[in-house]
Amino acid sequence: MKGSREVTISGLRPMGRRFPTAVGEIIQKLFGDRGSTIATVFAFLVFVGVILPFFKWSVIDADFVGSDPQDCSREGACWIFVIGKIGQLVYGFYPEAARWQVNLSLFVLLAGCVAAFVLARHYQIVLAVLVYLLTVVTSFNLFGGGIPGMAFVPVEKWGGLSITLLLFTTGMGISFVFGGLLALGRRSERPLIRAVSSFYVEFMRGVPLIAILFVAVVLLPLFLPGGAEANMFMRVLVGICLYTSSYMAEAIRAGLDAVPKGSREAVYALGLSRWNGEKLVVFPQALIVALPGLINTLIALVKDTSLILIVGMHDFLGSTQLAMADVAWGNVLWEGYVFAGAVYFALCFGLSAVGSRIEQRADRYRLPKKA
């Protein structure tokens, strides 16, 4: 009995000494030296001076229930504004009765992207590109009501988060395909192809996107054959794809340059054609290396879509600004911009999370590093 009592007491003693030790370790990390102390004090001031007041304004004193501007107390955030304007924020001025066309269009486009990705994983590159392009054409017709039996909606009424997603999803695939061709062109053994590809990439990266959008809006119709027309959305899409593809090309080219020379020698030793060698051996390794750069380019593309406001189209940010201009709601600038920033952050963070997930799964295919 005595022995068991000693075991019990001896088992309790370390736990009694461990708690102060843990606190001491935390204090040591927070205030162990001058740099840690300054960082801790600065973080505390930011928490007290910024985060707590923002939390009080956005959550504690905020209004969430209601439907009219009179339901807002004005002590905190008026999230009733976001609830009341959510249709305009998502669909712009698209007719409410025809918004199902937008939902169907985005669903078809998402399904096409997934199908193209699955086909590409099985090395069906040409089929993946064809499926994606067919999906894009179908999605455009659904979005604008170009299919018999649907209500035709002009481009002037497109807007909101829906057009941002349509522009991003379409630009992502087209820019990736065109960027891959440019990357191969910059590494071509033919001087003319290499020179043209290099000039295009360097020129597009050296010109602001705003200038490219203006050129696409104003000059693109002049290059079309007689009788052909391009609506505002198509012009903006062409400008964004031309711009984004140059960054895609550099990210892919960096991955291609990182592929070991032995991989290409193995392709020739197996007797594979250059197309099969690039498709089955070189490109899969290159995309694993280029994945962080590609995800970074896609995140930039999400934010670049907001620039179409300058040429007269109202994307998600533009629709948010139009909704905030409603004098009936008073001053709701903070609520509008905070909501828009949260949505853009969610989109970018989601892309980053998907990229990290793909990169983790792709680690198993990385070549082992030499000792």
Solvent accessible surface area in square Angstrom, and as a share of the most:
residue,aa,sasa,rsa
1,M,207,0.93
2,K,154,0.65
3,G,41,0.40
4,S,65,0.42
5,R,169,0.62
6,E,99,0.44
7,V,106,0.61
8,T,82,0.47
9,I,71,0.36
10,S,59,0.38
11,G,44,0.43
12,L,112,0.56
13,R,150,0.55
14,P,50,0.31
15,M,117,0.52
16,G,53,0.50
17,R,158,0.58
18,R,144,0.52
19,F,146,0.61
20,P,80,0.50
21,T,75,0.44
22,A,45,0.35
23,V,59,0.34
24,G,36,0.35
25,E,98,0.44
26,I,101,0.51
27,I,93,0.47
28,Q,116,0.52
29,K,156,0.66
30,L,76,0.38
31,F,101,0.42
32,G,37,0.36
33,D,89,0.46
34,R,198,0.72
35,G,49,0.47
36,S,33,0.22
37,T,46,0.27
38,I,108,0.55
39,A,61,0.47
40,T,28,0.16
41,V,71,0.41
42,F,136,0.57
43,A,58,0.45
44,F,127,0.53
45,L,108,0.54
46,V,53,0.31
47,F,94,0.39
48,V,67,0.39
49,G,51,0.49
50,V,91,0.52
51,I,86,0.43
52,L,80,0.40
53,P,64,0.40
54,F,93,0.39
55,F,100,0.42
56,K,108,0.46
57,W,58,0.20
58,S,11,0.07
59,V,72,0.41
60,I,113,0.57
61,D,36,0.19
62,A,15,0.11
63,D,27,0.14
64,F,101,0.42
65,V,135,0.78
66,G,31,0.30
67,S,80,0.52
68,D,74,0.39
69,P,28,0.18
70,Q,154,0.68
71,D,65,0.34
72,C,12,0.07
73,S,63,0.41
74,R,114,0.42
75,E,137,0.61
76,G,6,0.06
77,A,0,0.00
78,C,1,0.00
79,W,35,0.12
80,I,1,0.00
81,F,0,0.00
82,V,13,0.07
83,I,96,0.49
84,G,49,0.47
85,K,36,0.15
86,I,78,0.39
87,G,18,0.17
88,Q,35,0.16
89,L,1,0.00
90,V,39,0.22
91,Y,36,0.14
92,G,4,0.04
93,F,109,0.45
94,Y,4,0.02
95,P,56,0.35
96,E,136,0.61
97,A,96,0.74
98,A,5,0.04
99,R,49,0.18
100,W,128,0.45
101,Q,1,0.01
102,V,0,0.00
103,N,77,0.39
104,L,67,0.34
105,S,0,0.00
106,L,38,0.19
107,F,135,0.56
108,V,37,0.21
109,L,2,0.01
110,L,110,0.55
111,A,49,0.38
112,G,6,0.06
113,C,23,0.14
114,V,84,0.48
115,A,41,0.32
116,A,14,0.11
117,F,105,0.44
118,V,69,0.40
119,L,43,0.21
120,A,42,0.32
121,R,133,0.49
122,H,122,0.54
123,Y,89,0.34
124,Q,91,0.40
125,I,59,0.30
126,V,92,0.53
127,L,85,0.42
128,A,7,0.06
129,V,42,0.24
130,L,104,0.52
131,V,41,0.23
132,Y,13,0.05
133,L,80,0.40
134,L,124,0.62
135,T,14,0.08
136,V,10,0.06
137,V,84,0.49
138,T,45,0.26
139,S,0,0.00
140,F,36,0.15
141,N,62,0.32
142,L,10,0.05
143,F,1,0.00
144,G,8,0.07
145,G,6,0.06
146,G,52,0.50
147,I,60,0.30
148,P,130,0.82
149,G,84,0.81
150,M,38,0.17
151,A,55,0.43
152,F,154,0.64
153,V,3,0.02
154,P,48,0.30
155,V,20,0.12
156,E,142,0.64
157,K,85,0.36
158,W,19,0.07
159,G,1,0.01
160,G,0,0.00
161,L,33,0.17
162,S,3,0.02
163,I,0,0.00
164,T,1,0.00
165,L,54,0.27
166,L,0,0.00
167,L,0,0.00
168,F,23,0.10
169,T,22,0.13
170,T,0,0.00
171,G,0,0.00
172,M,47,0.21
173,G,12,0.12
174,I,52,0.27
175,S,0,0.00
176,F,72,0.30
177,V,55,0.32
178,F,69,0.29
179,G,0,0.00
180,G,9,0.08
181,L,111,0.55
182,L,15,0.07
183,A,0,0.00
184,L,55,0.27
185,G,7,0.06
186,R,40,0.14
187,R,72,0.26
188,S,18,0.12
189,E,143,0.64
190,R,167,0.61
191,P,94,0.59
192,L,135,0.67
193,I,74,0.37
194,R,93,0.34
195,A,60,0.46
196,V,90,0.51
197,S,10,0.06
198,S,27,0.17
199,F,143,0.59
200,Y,42,0.16
201,V,0,0.00
202,E,82,0.37
203,F,105,0.44
204,M,20,0.09
205,R,90,0.33
206,G,63,0.61
207,V,36,0.20
208,P,89,0.56
209,L,10,0.05
210,I,67,0.34
211,A,39,0.30
212,I,13,0.06
213,L,1,0.00
214,F,89,0.37
215,V,80,0.46
216,A,8,0.06
217,V,19,0.11
218,V,96,0.55
219,L,67,0.33
220,L,35,0.17
221,P,45,0.28
222,L,134,0.67
223,F,159,0.66
224,L,54,0.27
225,P,98,0.61
226,G,88,0.84
227,G,83,0.80
228,A,48,0.38
229,E,166,0.75
230,A,13,0.10
231,N,65,0.33
232,M,59,0.26
233,F,2,0.01
234,M,69,0.31
235,R,55,0.20
236,V,0,0.00
237,L,6,0.03
238,V,49,0.28
239,G,0,0.00
240,I,0,0.00
241,C,10,0.06
242,L,58,0.29
243,Y,34,0.13
244,T,6,0.03
245,S,0,0.00
246,S,0,0.00
247,Y,78,0.30
248,M,2,0.01
249,A,0,0.00
250,E,31,0.14
251,A,15,0.12
252,I,0,0.00
253,R,70,0.25
254,A,60,0.46
255,G,0,0.00
256,L,0,0.00
257,D,80,0.42
258,A,54,0.42
259,V,9,0.05
260,P,60,0.38
261,K,155,0.66
262,G,42,0.40
263,S,15,0.09
264,R,43,0.16
265,E,93,0.42
266,A,48,0.37
267,V,6,0.03
268,Y,142,0.54
269,A,87,0.68
270,L,137,0.68
271,G,65,0.62
272,L,58,0.29
273,S,59,0.38
274,R,134,0.49
275,W,132,0.46
276,N,51,0.26
277,G,1,0.01
278,E,22,0.10
279,K,42,0.18
280,L,70,0.35
281,V,35,0.20
282,V,3,0.02
283,F,38,0.16
284,P,39,0.24
285,Q,35,0.16
286,A,0,0.00
287,L,53,0.26
288,I,22,0.11
289,V,69,0.40
290,A,5,0.04
291,L,21,0.10
292,P,68,0.43
293,G,30,0.29
294,L,13,0.07
295,I,25,0.13
296,N,101,0.52
297,T,16,0.09
298,L,19,0.09
299,I,36,0.18
300,A,41,0.31
301,L,1,0.01
302,V,4,0.02
303,K,111,0.47
304,D,34,0.18
305,T,0,0.00
306,S,23,0.15
307,L,52,0.26
308,I,0,0.00
309,L,51,0.26
310,I,83,0.42
311,V,17,0.10
312,G,54,0.52
313,M,10,0.04
314,H,55,0.25
315,D,0,0.00
316,F,2,0.01
317,L,43,0.21
318,G,1,0.01
319,S,1,0.01
320,T,1,0.00
321,Q,65,0.29
322,L,64,0.32
323,A,1,0.01
324,M,16,0.07
325,A,72,0.56
326,D,47,0.24
327,V,140,0.81
328,A,65,0.50
329,W,17,0.06
330,G,41,0.39
331,N,116,0.59
332,V,1,0.01
333,L,91,0.45
334,W,175,0.61
335,E,10,0.04
336,G,1,0.01
337,Y,100,0.38
338,V,40,0.23
339,F,49,0.21
340,A,3,0.02
341,G,39,0.38
342,A,55,0.43
343,V,26,0.15
344,Y,27,0.10
345,F,136,0.57
346,A,62,0.48
347,L,51,0.25
348,C,19,0.11
349,F,128,0.53
350,G,30,0.29
351,L,32,0.16
352,S,45,0.29
353,A,49,0.38
354,V,83,0.48
355,G,3,0.03
356,S,53,0.34
357,R,148,0.54
358,I,61,0.31
359,E,50,0.22
360,Q,116,0.52
361,R,109,0.40
362,A,12,0.09
363,D,72,0.37
364,R,162,0.59
365,Y,139,0.53
366,R,97,0.35
367,L,92,0.46
368,P,120,0.75
369,K,195,0.83
370,K,197,0.84
371,A,154,1.19
